[in-house]
């Protein structure tokens, strides 16, 4: 097979790696892979070293005539079977660029919500008539997309991004950096704050936690919107606002458990995957793909989205049983290894591509 991929590779390592390693693995199986991305991105160079052709281009906007021409010419001159586009800029350009070629167009979808038949912009992306298949990163996203797609000949497939636990093995950040003791129970929430992330729910839940040895790390941008809630929280002295950090996997490794309080809009939360792969259990909510990652009471806890009462009870239960956290961590790593591994993702992608052509 010949596959042309359009995707941005200039993001954080842990964001890009599962996707890039997928195509490196597909290439090693004898398929011809070309990736159109930023050539100076670290993983573009890694892909090039693995023998993958790199075309230095990322569209400047959703309709970029230069990119459309480049895609069209590459697909025709290279006689590609598959064109696979990954984000809101590459999908519309790949769609228009693939018109008049024999390539089957595949798009990637990683979040629930935001895709509607009455929205004209949706017909530039996943509802574009050139789309042959949409790969969804969770069952939750697949269910959401199936409700929006009106053409019966479009395949909507759930394929988890594949991971290797060794990617996430790292030394833990020293607790002394935050004046924390080894005997403290530490939880972490890592996200870029939006209303859908449910930070108010988390802060309301923290109001009921009385344990003086419990600390909460809030990592990422946007927590300033909740400064009044944090200031009025009963455990405000034990809430640590860390802002943007480049060492999130190390912080996850240091923490006893991770909390994902989202109330809507999740696909398969990357922060939860990183935590689990590193042996840190999580509390997730019922929205999106979080419940697909966690086996309740075995590798973490699942609570009702938007319920600060259930969130509080879950946090308190983990504080009360610190010995169970290490067992949950072991099970978390096992689940990533068995259910969300790279080899399975490669197998399912190749099967889909072969069925399309």
C-alpha beads as a LAMMPS data file, in Angstrom:
LAMMPS data file: protein, C-alpha beads

357 atoms
356 bonds

1 atom types
1 bond types

-500.0 500.0 xlo xhi
-500.0 500.0 ylo yhi
-500.0 500.0 zlo zhi

Masses

1 110.0

Atoms # bond

1 1 1 0.000 0.000 0.000
2 1 1 0.970 3.618 -0.513
3 1 1 -0.163 5.993 2.228
4 1 1 0.072 9.787 2.377
5 1 1 -0.301 11.242 5.876
6 1 1 -1.036 14.909 6.669
7 1 1 -0.499 15.903 10.285
8 1 1 1.273 18.462 12.516
9 1 1 4.342 16.938 14.168
10 1 1 5.636 20.032 15.967
11 1 1 3.717 19.325 19.186
12 1 1 4.900 17.805 22.490
13 1 1 6.696 14.465 22.215
14 1 1 4.035 12.411 24.015
15 1 1 1.322 13.900 21.779
16 1 1 3.034 13.125 18.489
17 1 1 4.741 9.821 19.325
18 1 1 1.797 7.340 19.226
19 1 1 0.784 8.542 15.779
20 1 1 4.300 8.793 14.343
21 1 1 5.298 5.383 15.716
22 1 1 2.175 3.925 14.105
23 1 1 3.403 4.932 10.661
24 1 1 6.982 3.890 11.370
25 1 1 5.633 0.439 12.276
26 1 1 3.435 0.317 9.148
27 1 1 6.436 1.304 7.041
28 1 1 8.540 -1.466 8.572
29 1 1 5.903 -3.967 7.432
30 1 1 6.703 -3.069 3.816
31 1 1 4.129 -0.389 3.082
32 1 1 5.171 2.919 1.503
33 1 1 4.461 5.865 3.819
34 1 1 4.891 9.574 3.078
35 1 1 4.220 12.187 5.753
36 1 1 3.433 15.812 4.933
37 1 1 4.349 17.824 8.031
38 1 1 6.832 20.331 9.443
39 1 1 10.187 18.854 8.361
40 1 1 12.068 20.485 11.236
41 1 1 9.841 18.830 13.875
42 1 1 11.760 16.281 16.000
43 1 1 9.523 13.352 15.084
44 1 1 9.603 14.236 11.392
45 1 1 13.358 13.697 11.582
46 1 1 12.864 10.388 13.418
47 1 1 10.433 9.251 10.702
48 1 1 12.888 10.277 7.993
49 1 1 15.627 8.250 9.681
50 1 1 13.240 5.272 9.596
51 1 1 13.034 5.592 5.809
52 1 1 9.753 7.514 5.561
53 1 1 9.532 10.253 2.933
54 1 1 8.861 13.672 4.491
55 1 1 7.243 16.530 2.557
56 1 1 7.856 19.841 4.308
57 1 1 4.417 21.426 4.423
58 1 1 1.678 22.234 6.905
59 1 1 -1.317 24.291 5.703
60 1 1 -1.520 27.895 6.833
61 1 1 -5.325 27.756 6.936
62 1 1 -8.261 25.408 6.390
63 1 1 -8.355 26.181 2.673
64 1 1 -4.742 26.578 1.556
65 1 1 -4.428 26.507 -2.232
66 1 1 -0.720 25.696 -2.087
67 1 1 -1.401 22.646 0.105
68 1 1 -4.327 21.502 -2.040
69 1 1 -2.163 21.589 -5.171
70 1 1 0.703 19.867 -3.367
71 1 1 -1.566 17.070 -2.082
72 1 1 -3.264 16.606 -5.454
73 1 1 0.013 16.380 -7.354
74 1 1 1.579 14.027 -4.813
75 1 1 -1.432 11.679 -4.785
76 1 1 -1.551 11.516 -8.576
77 1 1 2.176 11.279 -9.269
78 1 1 2.693 8.726 -6.489
79 1 1 -0.459 6.715 -7.245
80 1 1 -1.402 6.516 -3.530
81 1 1 -4.028 4.177 -2.099
82 1 1 -4.764 6.092 1.129
83 1 1 -4.679 9.745 2.170
84 1 1 -4.968 10.104 5.974
85 1 1 -5.495 13.551 7.535
86 1 1 -5.514 14.287 11.238
87 1 1 -6.681 17.786 12.189
88 1 1 -8.943 20.717 11.306
89 1 1 -6.417 22.215 8.875
90 1 1 -5.153 19.099 7.136
91 1 1 -8.532 17.376 6.660
92 1 1 -10.173 20.015 4.399
93 1 1 -6.991 20.495 2.370
94 1 1 -6.598 16.732 1.945
95 1 1 -10.259 16.469 0.980
96 1 1 -10.040 19.000 -1.833
97 1 1 -6.571 17.827 -2.842
98 1 1 -7.764 14.236 -3.238
99 1 1 -10.553 15.125 -5.678
100 1 1 -9.774 13.533 -9.028
101 1 1 -7.419 10.960 -7.531
102 1 1 -8.022 7.301 -6.736
103 1 1 -6.865 7.670 -3.118
104 1 1 -9.332 6.848 -0.364
105 1 1 -9.520 9.681 2.175
106 1 1 -9.432 8.845 5.889
107 1 1 -9.902 11.435 8.658
108 1 1 -9.136 11.212 12.366
109 1 1 -11.521 12.291 15.122
110 1 1 -10.391 12.578 18.754
111 1 1 -13.168 14.426 20.601
112 1 1 -16.896 14.198 21.160
113 1 1 -19.183 17.104 20.303
114 1 1 -18.672 19.948 17.858
115 1 1 -19.651 18.028 14.716
116 1 1 -23.145 18.901 13.460
117 1 1 -24.995 18.403 10.186
118 1 1 -26.369 21.957 10.292
119 1 1 -22.871 23.453 10.546
120 1 1 -21.500 24.283 7.055
121 1 1 -17.900 23.988 8.285
122 1 1 -18.489 20.284 9.074
123 1 1 -18.683 19.660 5.317
124 1 1 -15.089 20.814 4.999
125 1 1 -13.924 18.095 7.389
126 1 1 -15.561 14.821 8.452
127 1 1 -18.770 15.341 6.453
128 1 1 -16.906 16.197 3.252
129 1 1 -18.198 13.979 0.402
130 1 1 -14.664 12.747 -0.363
131 1 1 -14.306 11.100 3.086
132 1 1 -14.282 7.287 2.922
133 1 1 -13.602 6.533 6.593
134 1 1 -13.352 8.290 9.944
135 1 1 -11.057 6.808 12.578
136 1 1 -12.271 7.576 16.112
137 1 1 -10.002 7.295 19.137
138 1 1 -12.670 5.869 21.467
139 1 1 -16.064 4.175 21.493
140 1 1 -17.536 7.426 22.845
141 1 1 -16.254 9.389 19.846
142 1 1 -17.401 6.654 17.451
143 1 1 -20.950 6.787 18.858
144 1 1 -20.997 10.575 18.553
145 1 1 -19.692 10.603 14.968
146 1 1 -22.103 7.887 13.825
147 1 1 -24.981 10.146 14.842
148 1 1 -23.630 12.908 12.580
149 1 1 -22.555 11.053 9.437
150 1 1 -25.366 10.790 6.923
151 1 1 -23.648 8.881 4.083
152 1 1 -24.037 5.126 4.529
153 1 1 -20.835 4.290 2.619
154 1 1 -18.596 6.121 5.134
155 1 1 -16.899 3.751 7.575
156 1 1 -16.758 5.040 11.163
157 1 1 -14.193 2.920 13.001
158 1 1 -12.888 2.950 16.557
159 1 1 -9.141 2.392 16.624
160 1 1 -7.271 3.261 19.794
161 1 1 -3.959 5.036 19.402
162 1 1 -1.288 2.532 20.312
163 1 1 1.196 2.996 23.129
164 1 1 4.211 1.309 24.677
165 1 1 4.569 1.651 28.441
166 1 1 8.326 2.100 28.080
167 1 1 7.660 5.463 26.438
168 1 1 6.377 6.778 29.743
169 1 1 8.926 5.354 32.144
170 1 1 10.689 8.231 33.866
171 1 1 12.061 9.364 37.192
172 1 1 9.529 11.019 39.477
173 1 1 9.863 14.710 40.261
174 1 1 11.204 15.174 43.783
175 1 1 8.462 15.954 46.275
176 1 1 10.827 18.325 48.048
177 1 1 10.342 20.742 45.139
178 1 1 6.883 21.431 46.549
179 1 1 7.721 20.945 50.234
180 1 1 5.834 17.651 50.212
181 1 1 6.672 14.683 52.433
182 1 1 6.844 11.065 51.304
183 1 1 4.007 10.343 53.733
184 1 1 1.696 12.863 52.028
185 1 1 -1.040 11.683 49.639
186 1 1 -0.680 13.659 46.401
187 1 1 -3.183 13.936 43.559
188 1 1 -2.648 15.692 40.235
189 1 1 -4.936 17.213 37.609
190 1 1 -3.150 18.139 34.365
191 1 1 -5.059 19.976 31.632
192 1 1 -5.441 23.223 29.764
193 1 1 -8.525 24.606 31.439
194 1 1 -11.796 24.955 29.531
195 1 1 -15.367 24.809 30.863
196 1 1 -15.606 21.170 29.731
197 1 1 -12.722 20.163 32.030
198 1 1 -14.936 20.349 35.135
199 1 1 -12.479 22.190 37.388
200 1 1 -15.318 23.713 39.437
201 1 1 -16.595 20.201 40.150
202 1 1 -13.146 19.183 41.363
203 1 1 -12.771 22.254 43.580
204 1 1 -16.214 21.719 45.092
205 1 1 -15.232 18.118 45.851
206 1 1 -11.986 19.234 47.484
207 1 1 -13.963 21.428 49.883
208 1 1 -15.085 18.328 51.748
209 1 1 -11.638 16.681 52.071
210 1 1 -10.326 17.147 55.603
211 1 1 -7.149 15.058 55.567
212 1 1 -4.193 17.331 56.378
213 1 1 -1.780 15.066 54.510
214 1 1 -3.640 15.354 51.193
215 1 1 -2.288 17.747 48.534
216 1 1 -3.643 18.666 45.099
217 1 1 -1.412 19.665 42.172
218 1 1 -3.089 21.669 39.397
219 1 1 -0.964 21.643 36.237
220 1 1 -1.584 23.537 32.989
221 1 1 -2.845 26.864 31.715
222 1 1 -6.102 28.628 32.567
223 1 1 -6.600 27.942 36.268
224 1 1 -6.694 31.731 36.824
225 1 1 -10.370 31.569 35.857
226 1 1 -10.942 29.624 39.090
227 1 1 -8.805 31.748 41.409
228 1 1 -11.763 32.802 43.591
229 1 1 -12.914 29.191 43.990
230 1 1 -9.388 28.135 44.892
231 1 1 -9.006 31.000 47.375
232 1 1 -12.248 30.021 49.125
233 1 1 -11.535 26.271 49.163
234 1 1 -11.175 24.739 52.622
235 1 1 -7.873 23.114 51.601
236 1 1 -6.483 26.107 49.690
237 1 1 -3.135 25.871 51.526
238 1 1 -2.653 22.387 50.078
239 1 1 -3.596 23.252 46.483
240 1 1 -0.469 23.824 44.403
241 1 1 -0.893 25.830 41.183
242 1 1 2.016 24.808 38.957
243 1 1 1.036 26.414 35.645
244 1 1 2.445 25.068 32.390
245 1 1 5.062 22.338 32.922
246 1 1 7.175 20.338 30.490
247 1 1 7.701 17.512 32.991
248 1 1 4.107 16.288 33.339
249 1 1 5.045 12.557 33.095
250 1 1 7.503 13.059 35.966
251 1 1 4.830 14.828 38.006
252 1 1 2.389 11.990 37.248
253 1 1 5.001 9.528 38.460
254 1 1 5.404 11.487 41.700
255 1 1 1.649 11.668 42.372
256 1 1 -0.298 8.900 44.103
257 1 1 -3.242 9.285 41.731
258 1 1 -4.493 11.466 38.896
259 1 1 -7.921 13.132 38.590
260 1 1 -9.741 13.861 35.327
261 1 1 -12.961 15.728 36.319
262 1 1 -14.255 16.484 32.780
263 1 1 -17.961 17.075 32.287
264 1 1 -18.059 16.872 28.450
265 1 1 -16.066 16.800 25.229
266 1 1 -13.485 14.109 25.963
267 1 1 -12.174 11.513 23.551
268 1 1 -9.553 9.281 25.110
269 1 1 -7.786 11.498 27.676
270 1 1 -4.031 11.547 27.012
271 1 1 -3.260 12.604 30.589
272 1 1 -4.975 9.462 31.884
273 1 1 -3.043 7.253 29.450
274 1 1 0.267 8.833 30.480
275 1 1 -0.587 8.364 34.152
276 1 1 -1.663 4.739 33.713
277 1 1 1.349 3.815 31.582
278 1 1 3.599 5.203 34.298
279 1 1 1.803 3.224 37.001
280 1 1 -0.377 5.995 38.450
281 1 1 -4.108 5.173 38.829
282 1 1 -6.787 7.704 37.922
283 1 1 -10.211 8.950 38.859
284 1 1 -12.168 9.618 35.651
285 1 1 -15.724 10.675 34.899
286 1 1 -18.379 9.003 32.782
287 1 1 -17.982 11.450 29.903
288 1 1 -16.087 10.507 26.749
289 1 1 -13.589 7.672 26.648
290 1 1 -12.355 7.768 30.232
291 1 1 -14.444 4.734 31.284
292 1 1 -12.887 2.732 28.412
293 1 1 -9.466 3.225 29.960
294 1 1 -10.348 2.428 33.561
295 1 1 -11.657 -0.774 35.080
296 1 1 -13.552 0.537 38.088
297 1 1 -12.030 -0.302 41.474
298 1 1 -9.224 -2.212 39.763
299 1 1 -7.133 0.327 37.836
300 1 1 -8.885 3.431 39.122
301 1 1 -12.319 4.831 39.855
302 1 1 -15.143 6.069 37.606
303 1 1 -17.549 8.734 38.894
304 1 1 -20.591 10.410 37.397
305 1 1 -19.653 13.438 35.302
306 1 1 -20.568 16.681 37.064
307 1 1 -21.092 15.080 40.476
308 1 1 -18.895 16.749 43.098
309 1 1 -20.355 14.371 45.694
310 1 1 -19.188 11.240 43.841
311 1 1 -15.854 12.910 43.083
312 1 1 -15.356 13.718 46.758
313 1 1 -16.224 10.164 47.801
314 1 1 -13.776 8.735 45.265
315 1 1 -10.934 10.994 46.411
316 1 1 -11.634 10.178 50.048
317 1 1 -11.723 6.448 49.365
318 1 1 -8.238 6.543 47.799
319 1 1 -6.907 8.667 50.665
320 1 1 -8.310 6.166 53.172
321 1 1 -6.743 3.171 51.409
322 1 1 -3.255 4.283 50.307
323 1 1 -2.038 0.667 50.157
324 1 1 -4.469 -0.035 47.302
325 1 1 -2.902 2.652 45.105
326 1 1 0.179 0.605 44.214
327 1 1 -1.988 -2.364 43.162
328 1 1 -4.163 -0.068 41.064
329 1 1 -1.019 1.351 39.483
330 1 1 0.193 -2.100 38.469
331 1 1 -3.203 -2.905 36.940
332 1 1 -3.197 0.462 35.127
333 1 1 0.076 -0.356 33.395
334 1 1 -1.165 -3.847 32.514
335 1 1 -4.301 -2.404 30.876
336 1 1 -2.299 -0.050 28.661
337 1 1 -0.063 -2.958 27.658
338 1 1 -2.919 -5.285 26.825
339 1 1 -5.717 -3.029 25.556
340 1 1 -4.043 0.066 24.101
341 1 1 -0.843 -1.240 22.536
342 1 1 0.888 -0.174 19.342
343 1 1 0.772 -3.568 17.593
344 1 1 -3.029 -3.735 17.828
345 1 1 -3.365 -0.205 16.429
346 1 1 -1.114 -1.115 13.489
347 1 1 -3.106 -4.284 12.758
348 1 1 -6.463 -2.491 12.841
349 1 1 -5.273 0.393 10.652
350 1 1 -3.892 -1.943 7.984
351 1 1 -7.120 -3.965 8.023
352 1 1 -9.174 -0.793 7.509
353 1 1 -6.951 0.453 4.694
354 1 1 -7.088 -2.891 2.900
355 1 1 -10.879 -2.981 3.163
356 1 1 -11.125 0.532 1.720
357 1 1 -9.040 -0.300 -1.339

Bonds

1 1 1 2
2 1 2 3
3 1 3 4
4 1 4 5
5 1 5 6
6 1 6 7
7 1 7 8
8 1 8 9
9 1 9 10
10 1 10 11
11 1 11 12
12 1 12 13
13 1 13 14
14 1 14 15
15 1 15 16
16 1 16 17
17 1 17 18
18 1 18 19
19 1 19 20
20 1 20 21
21 1 21 22
22 1 22 23
23 1 23 24
24 1 24 25
25 1 25 26
26 1 26 27
27 1 27 28
28 1 28 29
29 1 29 30
30 1 30 31
31 1 31 32
32 1 32 33
33 1 33 34
34 1 34 35
35 1 35 36
36 1 36 37
37 1 37 38
38 1 38 39
39 1 39 40
40 1 40 41
41 1 41 42
42 1 42 43
43 1 43 44
44 1 44 45
45 1 45 46
46 1 46 47
47 1 47 48
48 1 48 49
49 1 49 50
50 1 50 51
51 1 51 52
52 1 52 53
53 1 53 54
54 1 54 55
55 1 55 56
56 1 56 57
57 1 57 58
58 1 58 59
59 1 59 60
60 1 60 61
61 1 61 62
62 1 62 63
63 1 63 64
64 1 64 65
65 1 65 66
66 1 66 67
67 1 67 68
68 1 68 69
69 1 69 70
70 1 70 71
71 1 71 72
72 1 72 73
73 1 73 74
74 1 74 75
75 1 75 76
76 1 76 77
77 1 77 78
78 1 78 79
79 1 79 80
80 1 80 81
81 1 81 82
82 1 82 83
83 1 83 84
84 1 84 85
85 1 85 86
86 1 86 87
87 1 87 88
88 1 88 89
89 1 89 90
90 1 90 91
91 1 91 92
92 1 92 93
93 1 93 94
94 1 94 95
95 1 95 96
96 1 96 97
97 1 97 98
98 1 98 99
99 1 99 100
100 1 100 101
101 1 101 102
102 1 102 103
103 1 103 104
104 1 104 105
105 1 105 106
106 1 106 107
107 1 107 108
108 1 108 109
109 1 109 110
110 1 110 111
111 1 111 112
112 1 112 113
113 1 113 114
114 1 114 115
115 1 115 116
116 1 116 117
117 1 117 118
118 1 118 119
119 1 119 120
120 1 120 121
121 1 121 122
122 1 122 123
123 1 123 124
124 1 124 125
125 1 125 126
126 1 126 127
127 1 127 128
128 1 128 129
129 1 129 130
130 1 130 131
131 1 131 132
132 1 132 133
133 1 133 134
134 1 134 135
135 1 135 136
136 1 136 137
137 1 137 138
138 1 138 139
139 1 139 140
140 1 140 141
141 1 141 142
142 1 142 143
143 1 143 144
144 1 144 145
145 1 145 146
146 1 146 147
147 1 147 148
148 1 148 149
149 1 149 150
150 1 150 151
151 1 151 152
152 1 152 153
153 1 153 154
154 1 154 155
155 1 155 156
156 1 156 157
157 1 157 158
158 1 158 159
159 1 159 160
160 1 160 161
161 1 161 162
162 1 162 163
163 1 163 164
164 1 164 165
165 1 165 166
166 1 166 167
167 1 167 168
168 1 168 169
169 1 169 170
170 1 170 171
171 1 171 172
172 1 172 173
173 1 173 174
174 1 174 175
175 1 175 176
176 1 176 177
177 1 177 178
178 1 178 179
179 1 179 180
180 1 180 181
181 1 181 182
182 1 182 183
183 1 183 184
184 1 184 185
185 1 185 186
186 1 186 187
187 1 187 188
188 1 188 189
189 1 189 190
190 1 190 191
191 1 191 192
192 1 192 193
193 1 193 194
194 1 194 195
195 1 195 196
196 1 196 197
197 1 197 198
198 1 198 199
199 1 199 200
200 1 200 201
201 1 201 202
202 1 202 203
203 1 203 204
204 1 204 205
205 1 205 206
206 1 206 207
207 1 207 208
208 1 208 209
209 1 209 210
210 1 210 211
211 1 211 212
212 1 212 213
213 1 213 214
214 1 214 215
215 1 215 216
216 1 216 217
217 1 217 218
218 1 218 219
219 1 219 220
220 1 220 221
221 1 221 222
222 1 222 223
223 1 223 224
224 1 224 225
225 1 225 226
226 1 226 227
227 1 227 228
228 1 228 229
229 1 229 230
230 1 230 231
231 1 231 232
232 1 232 233
233 1 233 234
234 1 234 235
235 1 235 236
236 1 236 237
237 1 237 238
238 1 238 239
239 1 239 240
240 1 240 241
241 1 241 242
242 1 242 243
243 1 243 244
244 1 244 245
245 1 245 246
246 1 246 247
247 1 247 248
248 1 248 249
249 1 249 250
250 1 250 251
251 1 251 252
252 1 252 253
253 1 253 254
254 1 254 255
255 1 255 256
256 1 256 257
257 1 257 258
258 1 258 259
259 1 259 260
260 1 260 261
261 1 261 262
262 1 262 263
263 1 263 264
264 1 264 265
265 1 265 266
266 1 266 267
267 1 267 268
268 1 268 269
269 1 269 270
270 1 270 271
271 1 271 272
272 1 272 273
273 1 273 274
274 1 274 275
275 1 275 276
276 1 276 277
277 1 277 278
278 1 278 279
279 1 279 280
280 1 280 281
281 1 281 282
282 1 282 283
283 1 283 284
284 1 284 285
285 1 285 286
286 1 286 287
287 1 287 288
288 1 288 289
289 1 289 290
290 1 290 291
291 1 291 292
292 1 292 293
293 1 293 294
294 1 294 295
295 1 295 296
296 1 296 297
297 1 297 298
298 1 298 299
299 1 299 300
300 1 300 301
301 1 301 302
302 1 302 303
303 1 303 304
304 1 304 305
305 1 305 306
306 1 306 307
307 1 307 308
308 1 308 309
309 1 309 310
310 1 310 311
311 1 311 312
312 1 312 313
313 1 313 314
314 1 314 315
315 1 315 316
316 1 316 317
317 1 317 318
318 1 318 319
319 1 319 320
320 1 320 321
321 1 321 322
322 1 322 323
323 1 323 324
324 1 324 325
325 1 325 326
326 1 326 327
327 1 327 328
328 1 328 329
329 1 329 330
330 1 330 331
331 1 331 332
332 1 332 333
333 1 333 334
334 1 334 335
335 1 335 336
336 1 336 337
337 1 337 338
338 1 338 339
339 1 339 340
340 1 340 341
341 1 341 342
342 1 342 343
343 1 343 344
344 1 344 345
345 1 345 346
346 1 346 347
347 1 347 348
348 1 348 349
349 1 349 350
350 1 350 351
351 1 351 352
352 1 352 353
353 1 353 354
354 1 354 355
355 1 355 356
356 1 356 357
